[in-house]
Amino acid sequence: MTPLEYLESMVGAGYVFDFEYEQTPGNNPRPVCVTLKNIFTGKIIQHWLLDDKNSDPFPYDTENSLFICHWAPAEVGCMIAMGLTKPKLIWDTFVQEKKLANGLVDGFGLLACCTRYGISTMSEIKKKSWRDTIINNYPNYTAAEKAGILNYNKQDVIVNEKLFLAQLNKFEKVNKDFYGLFSQAVFHGRSMGLCAQVEANGIPINYKLYKDLEDNYAAVKALEIKELNKHCDLYVNGKFSHKKFEELLIREGLHNGWPRTSKGALMTDDRTLYRYQAVNDKIARYRNSKFIINARTLKGFQIGGDKRSRASLNMFGQISGRTNLSTATNPFGAPRRMRNIIGTEDGVMAYLDWKSQEAAIQAFLSGDGKMIEAVKSGDPYIHTAKLVKAVPDTATKKTNPKEREIYKTSFLAIAYDQTPFGLKEKLGNTISQATYIHGLVKKAYVVYFLWNNELKARAMARGYYETKYGWRYHITSNKITNSRRLTNWPIQSHGSEILRHAHIGLDEAGFEVSMLVHDAVLLKMDKKGCAEKIRQAKRIMENAAYKVIGFNIPVDCTIIRKQFYQDADSQKRWDELYKKLKMVKEVSE
């Protein structure tokens, strides 16, 4: 039995489908046409949706039929815009191709994927020309444009069917368990499709606050520079001075070890600043201010006509399968203080996050009894401090906050292969102190470190890592892979699988999901009955963790009413920004 024949015995029907649509930033898509091809009968159906916006191009069983597409958020987003039922069985050729080649190649657009299989496609130039026609001429197309758009739409369906069949054949060679392969494919495909629902829902914001900040952004930036210079002295006449940055590093004792470019210049990119912000407040202050100062306009939001913010979640955008949120268009990709613009006058929002998720994943995947005990204690970081006798057995987060922070930083860093030298930078202490702490943590959780090293060795031997649900990252001998990346991958990737399980469960339960974050979700709900709703959401999220690691990771909840509030440090930085906005408005009034 061929994979396609086996597939036909498993599903009611199968359709490759693709929409053409127009979409402006922050808004939901406006479908133009759709093409469907039955993969078992070969029948092609096309609908020009602008002629009859009330037509249902999907009079099919969306519960048991398989829907095949490339980048499901776009196609399912169009279905949602039309008020259609979201399909449950989705094979996303983008995701499946990433499973086959994640880490081996770059480029997973439809044309790039087809090229790898030798599948003939429309040229990139011609494809762009039709996309421009669809977007720029909406909704008034000539008869010739209509015919061309329908043909372009059909060609995408035909080539994606060929890609789908090529993937089936390739998967058959690497995985004889087709039922398991199919289950994993539709799990990941459905999670991609549901991203469209999150984007359709959008993030409620305090629009007045957003508009005030946007309208006064230039003046706020000038005050931000002035404020930053009081602490760091980095700008001259509104322009960043590399010389002054070097002087700052010398004053702070960071100059000798600071990373440099190939030409010898001191690096000022966000990744470098992020590495050092934990040990130096001035670097942290500069990184936060840089986001404001370097932006021409207010970043972190993409506002639609209904005054909600929308941006792509970019599920599977990171090698671990985590979302890859844009710093420019998503408030959860931007610095944390920008989240204060999130808020609602209508109902409430709930921000639910798994408590110490990474520590729990490490403990239960590795089976390290001592680490499991630390996680079950409710605070693995103060527990670790107790375990190594750094604090009394009676210590708590309140009584020993400094020691807890040291061992939280150490626990997370060392678990991802941080050396004593790297730990020294994070803790801001001496190399001898960092080496001592490093040794204590490694000895406390020896089972975990042995497990991770063995897992890394097996992955290197077979050429890839793989989660329990089939998400892969390939390792090549001719490509140097950072050791910390390999150590980190199993933890982050299983965290992403937990998030996907939770999202599917929350959607099935009827929750309005406004955002998926690294290890959290943002929900919008009515005030009436919200307490029980939150308890239900917590149960769904805890159960999602159990499905992946066999443990119900506890979930914390923050209620958001008119405005999002941060941890103390991020809230302080927002308050500083808001103070500048008030000053600017007072002057203008």
N, C-alpha and C positions, 0 to 999 in steps of 0.2 A: 504494500500500500504506500503510495507516494504521500509526502507531507500534505499536499493539497487535498488528496482524497481523505486522509485522516481528518483534516480540518473540516471538510464537508460533513463528516459524520458527527462532528462535535457541535456545530452551530446551525441555527435555522437557515441563515443566508449570509452572504458576505458581499460587502460593497466597498470599492475604492471610491472615495468622494473628495471633492475639492470645491471650495467657494472662491469666487472673485468678489471683492468688497472694497469699499472706501472707508477709511478711518482716519480721524484727526487725533492728535495727542490729547489724552485725557478722556476721550469719548469712546463709546462702544462702536463696534463695526456696523456698517450699513451694507447688507448683502446686495450684490448685483445679479449674480447667477450662480448656479450650482450644477455640477455634473456628477453622476453616479454610474459606476459600471459594476454589474454583477459578476463576481470573479468565477462563479460556477457556470453561468449560462452565457456570459459574454455580452449580455444586453446592456446598452448604454442609454441613459435617460438624461436629458438636459432641461433645466428650467430657467427662463429669463425672469427673475424675481421682481423686476421693476414694473412689469406689466400687471401682475396680480400679486400684491403684497400679502394677501390673505391665503394664498395657496399653500398647501402642505406638500413639499417635495419629498417628504419622508413618511409615506403611508406604510411604513414597515414596522416590524417588531423590533423596537430599539432595546428590548430587554435581552433577546436571545440572538440577534444578528450581530455579526462582526463588522465593524466599520474601520476601514484602513485609510490612513491619511499621513501626511508628513507635516509635523508640528501641529498637534491636536488643539492647542489653545486657540489657534486661528479659526479652525473649522468648527469646533464646538462653540466658540464665541459667536459665530454667525448663527448657529442653531438657537442659542440662547436669545440673541437679538430678535429672532423671528418667533420666539415663544414656543419653540419645539422642545420635546423631551430629550434630555441628554442621553446618549448611548452609554451602555455599561461595558460592552466589549469593544475595546479600541486597540488596534495594532498601530502604533505610531512608528513609522519607518525611520524617523529621526532618532528616537530613543533606541530602537533595536540596532541601528547602525552604530550608535555610540557604544552599545554593549560589545559589538564585534570589533570595534577599533579605537575605543577610548584609551588614549595614551600612545597609540601607534601613529595616528595621522591627525591633521587639523582640517577643519572644514566639513560640516555636516549638513549643509544646505542640500536641497533636492538635486541640483545639478552636480555638485561635488560628489555626492553619494553615487549617483548614476554613472558618472565618469569612471569611478573605481571599478565598476562591474562591466564597463564597455557598453553601456546602454546609451544609444544615440538620443540626444535631447535638443531642444531649442537653444540657440545661443544665448549667452548672458545679456548681450546687447539687445537682442530681439525681445527677450523676456522683460527687460527693464522698460523697453519702449511700450509694451502693452500695459505694464503696471502703471506707468505714467499716464497713459491714456485713460485707464480706469479711474485713477485718482483725480486727475486734472479736469476731466470732462463730466464727472458725475453731476447729475443723473441724466444729462442730455447727450445721448450718444446718437450718431448717425446710423443708418441702416448698415453701412459698411463696417463701422466700428463695432456694432452689436454682433455681426457675423464673425468678425475677427476675434472679439473677446470670447465668444462661445467656443471657437476653435482652439484658442489659446488655453482655455479652461479644460477642454477635452484632452489636449495634448499632455497637460500636467497629470491628469488621471491615468492616461495610458502609460506614461513613463513610470509613474509611481507604482502601478500594478506590476510592471516588469521588475522594479526594485524590490517590491514585496516578495515576488516569486524567487528572485535571486537570494534574498535573505533566508527564505524557507530552506532552499537547497543548501546554503552555507551552514545554517544552524543544524541541519540533519547530519552533517559531517562531524560536528563538534559535540552534539548532544542528542543521544538516541531516545531520551525520555521526552517525547514530544508533548505529552500532556503537561508535564512540569514546565517545559519551555513555554507552552501556550499560556498557562496560568500566570507565569511571571510576566509575560508580554502584556497581557490584558490588565494586570495589576498596575504596571508602570504606565500603560497607555491611558487607563482611566484616570490615574492621578494627574497626568498631563492634561487630559480633557477638562478635569475639574479646576485647573488653573484658570480656565476661561471664566468660570463662575466667580472666582475671587476677583478677577479683573472687572467683570461685569458689575459686581457689587460695589467696588470702589471703597476708598477709605474716607469716612466722614471727617471733615476738617472745620476748624473755626475760620470761616471764610473772611470775616471782617479782619481778624488778626493777620491772616495770610496776606490780604490785599494791602493792609497798612504797611506791612513789612516790605512787600514787593514795591509799592509806590515810593517808599522812602529809602530804598536799598542803597543808593549811591551815598547818601548822607550817613547812613548807618555804617557802611564800609569805612568811610573816613574816620568815624569815631572808633571803630574797631582797630584801625591802624594806630590811632593815637593812644588807645588803651594798651594795646600790645607793646608799643614802644616804651611805656612806663615800666614794664616788667622785663622786656627782652632787648629793646633798642635794635630793631632789625630793618627799619624802613627809613629812607631818606627821600623827602619830597614825594611821599606816596609810593615809592618804588622800593622793592626788596633789594637789600644790599648783601651780596655774598661775602663781602669783607666783614661786615658787621656780624653775619652768621658765624663766620670763623672765629671772631673775637668772643662771641657768646660761648662757643664750644670750648674755647681755651679757658674762659672764666669758670665754666662748669666742670672742667676736668674730663671732657668727652672728646677732645680733639684728636688725640693719638689713635684711638681705636675706631674713629668714625669712618664708615664706608665711603669710598670714593669711586668716581666714574673711571672709565678706561683712560681718560685724559687727565686724571688726577684731581678733578673738581670734587668738592664735598657734595654728597648726595642729599637732596632735599625732597625726594619723592615721598609719597604717603606711606609706602611700606616701610621705608627706613625710619620715618618719624614715629610710626606705630610701634616699632621695635623698642624705641628709647623712651616713649612717653610714660611708661610705667615707673621708670626710675628717675625721671627728671620733670618736675612740674613745668619748667619753662618750655621744654620741648612739647609737652602735652598742650600747653597754652598756645604755642605757635601752630601746632597741627590743627587745633580746633578753629583758630582764627583764620588760618590759611584757606580753609574751605569757604569762609565768608568773603574774604578779601579777594581771592582769585576769581570768583564767579562774577560774570558780567550782570547776571540777573539772579534772583532768588532761586536756588537749586534745592532739589529734594522733593519737588512736587510737580505733578502734571495734572492740571485741573480741567475737568470736563464741564459741559454746560450745566450739569446738575450740581456743580460745586463740590464734587467729590474728586479725590485724586486717584488716578489709575496709571499703572505702569506694568510692564511684563514682569512676571515672577522669575522667568528664565530658569524653570525647573531643570535639573540635571546640568545646569550651567557650569558647575564646578566638577572637578574630576571625581569627587566623592559622591556626586549626585545631589548635593545641596543646591538650593536656589542661589542665583548669582544676581543680587539686586543692584540696580543702577544707583550710583551716588547722585546722579544728576536728576533722576525722575522719581525716586522712591524714598520716602522719609525714613524707611528702615535700612536703606543703604547709605544715607547721609549720616553725619555725626549725630549722636543721640539727642543733643539738645534741640534739634529741629523737630523732633517728635512732639514737642509741646504744642505745635500748631494743630495736631490731631485733637478732635473733640466733637461733641454733639449736643444739640439742644433737644433732640428727638430720641427718647429712650436712653440707653446706656451702652457702653462698650465694655468688654471684659478682655483683659490681656492675660492669657493663661500660658505659663511656661513650666516645663518639666524641671523639677528641682534636682540640681547636680546631675544632669543627664549624662554628661560624658563620663563621670566617675562611675555611675551605675552601669553603663555599657561596658566599660573596661572591666569592672568587677564580675559581671555575670557572663560575659563572653569568655573570659579567661578562667572562670571558676576559682579565682583566688579567694580562699575562705576569709582571710583577714580583711581584704578589700570589701568583700560582701558584708562583713560585719560592720565595717566603717560606713558603708552606704546605708545599711539598715538602721544605723544609729540616728539618722536624720540629718547629720552634719558630718560628712566624711573628712572635712578639713580640720575641725577641732579634734575629731576622733584620732586623726593621724598624729596631731601634735601630742595627744595623750599617749598614743601607742609608742612614740619614740621618747617619751618622758620629757618633752619640752614644756609641758604644763601639768598642773595637778589633775588628778582624775575627776575632780569636781569642777574643772574649768568649763566655761560656756563661751558662746560668741560675745556675750556682754562683758564677762569678766576678763577675757583675754583676746580682745579684738586684734591687737598687733600680731600676736603669735598665730592666730587663726589665719590672718592674711598672708603671713610668711609661708605657712604650710599649704594654704590653698594655691598660692602661686607656684610653690615647689611641686606639689602633687601633680598639677596640670602640666607644668613645664617638663618635669622629669619623665612623666608618662609618655611624652612625645619626643624623647631622646635629647632633651636639653642637657648640655654638658655643664660641669661646674662653672666654666668660664661664662657660658650664656646665662646661667642662673645668677651669677654674681651681678651681671648687668641688670637683670630683672629685679633683684632684691636690693641692689645698691649697697651691698656689703663687701667684705674682703673676700679674696679667693679662698682663703683657709676656712672662713665661715661657710661659704657656699659649698665647698667640697665636703665639709662635715655634714651639712644638712642633706646634700645629695646622697651621701653614703647611707644616712639613716633611712631615707625614704626608699632607696633601692633594696635595702635589707628588709624593711618592713613588708614589702610587697614583692618578694622574690618570685612567687608563682606567676604573677602577672607579667613580669619582665621576661621570664623564661618563655611563657606562652607567646608573647608578642614577637620575640626573636625567632621562635620556631615557625610561627605563622609567616614571618617575613622570609625565612629561608625557603619554605614550601612555595610561596608565591614567586620568588626568584627562580626556583627550579622549574616550575610549570609555565611561567611567563605571565601570570596575571593574578590579581586579587579578585575575589568574588564575594558578594554578600549572600546571605541565606536566600535572597530573592532574585539572585541572578544579575545584579548590577556589577559590572566589571571595570577594572582598570588594568591595562596591559603594561608590562614592563619589558623593555627591549634591551638587549645586551649592548647595542651601539648607542644607547641613549642613557646618559648618566642621570640617575634618579636620586634626588635628595633623600637621605636615610630617614630624616624626620617626616618627610611626606609619606613614606611607606609605613612608618610606625603610626602615623596619624590616620591613615586611610580607613582601616577597619572600624575605628570608633566613629569618625564623621559619617562614613557611608551607612552604617547601621542606624545612626541618628536620623539620617535622611529617610530611611525606610520607615522608621517610627512616625515621622511627620506625615508621610504619605498615607500610612494606615489610619492615622488620626483624622486626616482631612477627608478621606472617603467616609469614615464613620460619622463625622460631624455633618457632612453633606446629606447622607442618608437619613440622619435624624432631623433634618430640616433647619439646621443652623445657618445663619448668614455669616459666612467667613469673609472678613475684610482684608486679611493679610496672613500669609504664612511667613514666619521668621525662622531664623536658624534653629531654635529649639522652643518655639512658642507659636501661638496663634492669636489673632485679634478677632473677636466676635462682636457683632452688633445685635442688640436685642431690645425688646420692650422692657420697660421698668417692671410692669406687672408680671409676677412670676419669675423674675430674673434669678432669684436665689436658687430655685429648683433647677432652672435651666443651666446655671453654672455648675451645680452638683452633677447634672447629667453629662455636661461637656467634660468635666474632670474625669468621670468614670470612663468615657470613651477614649480620652487621651491616655489614661493609665492602662487601659486594656490594649491600646495600640502598642505600648511599650512591652507588655507581656507577650504579645504575638511575636515580637522580634527577639527579645532577650530572656523571656521567662520570668519577668519581674515587673510589677506594677510601679513604675516610677511615679512618686507623688507629684502633684501639680499645684503650683501656687497661682493665685489669682489677684490681679489688681483691677479694681473697678474704675472706669473712666467715665466721667460725666461731661462737664463742659470743656475740660482740658486734660490732656495727657500730662502726667507728672513723672519725673525721672528719679533715678538714684541721686543721692545728695550732690555728687560732683557735677553730673550732667545738668541737674536742675540749677545749680549755682551758675553754670555757664550760660544757661538759657536766661536766667534772671539778669545777668550782665548784658546780654544782647537786647533783652526787652527794655531794660533801663535806657539803653541808647536810643531805641525806637521812640520811647516816651520823650526823651530830650529833643529829638529831631522834630517830633510833632508839636511840641510846645513852642519851639522856635518858629515853625511855619505858621502856627495859629496866632 
